[in-house]
Amino acid sequence: MADFTTFTEVDPSNHYTVTAPKVAFAGITENEEAYVYKDKGINHFDGDFSHLFDVEITSVSGNLAYIFYAVSEAVDDAYGVYLSNDHQLDFELSHFAGTPYLNLTEQFDASTQYFDQWGGGSDGTTYYITVERDEAIGTYGTLFAYIHSDAERTTLLDTLSIALHAKDDFRYLYGGQVWKDGGVQTATGFTQNLDLQEAVGGGEVVYFRRRRRS
Amino acid sequence: MVINFPAECTKPGDRIAWCERAEEKLLKVKSTVEGWYKAGLTQAQYDQLPNRVKNRYSYVAQLSKADTKDFWENVYKPVVKTILKARNEEWAKAKVDTTYNPDLDGDIS
């Protein structure tokens, strides 16, 4: 399980409360350079991956977007990533006309966004998400998100997918990220229990010296 | 795993509709299998499941946790991925399909 206290918190307005299992936000807006991220190392997220996390949008004051989770090529707010033509895969909220839409999104070079969306949810409800990249499907791989209503992930609400547009490796992991486009509406909610399902000590190479015969 | 669209289902819009309906039907099957694990299933309910499921799991009153997990990994996910891959491909075709020429002023009021 990811420990969010080891992440870097960029939070000029003190709208984040970060504990080991949880990134909670209260009254966050689209008018602040705020995000919680970790540098996992160059090309850390390569190939297939499957990441688990829980999200909730508790309340909002109007239309806005907010990113619960992302893997990205850049450190910035999500709109900044979008404008700088960096590649990012994320799971986000798009709250519009009273309906919370959960979006699986690819922000791609040339400031292009692709997304798939589920609009069957409600504020104040926790959703249990699995985001998977399967590089064997499609030219550049396909991103999937399974949205469950229970922590055991037995009750599936919807499956989202995007045919990806580049086979990139990602360095940065986000547990929360503002879409800073100047909006003043506020949102309260959280991302928690992020599980990258990576083996402990992954990447470490252990050498065994062969014993010389005497 | 590939999709064999019905012969008359050739246009991107039709194929997207087919995929959406297939995903919805698959989600209902998933719900039934979840119910089979949590609360059990009658023989009559079992008989309504697709052969893809029945050929893999014989009828028992309550499905085991291991079989439920097996269903998720080896039935649901491969099938939904196949459906959504096809849908995404049809979406890409639909974006450049010039069958219609939407008037962004007159057609949207």
Interface residues (C-beta under 8 A of the other chain):
Chain A: D134 I137 G138 T142 F144 T154 T155 L156 D158 T159 S161 I162 A163
Chain B: E23 L27 K30 S31 E34 Y37 K38 T68 Y76 V80 K81 L84 K85 R87 N88 E89 W91 A92
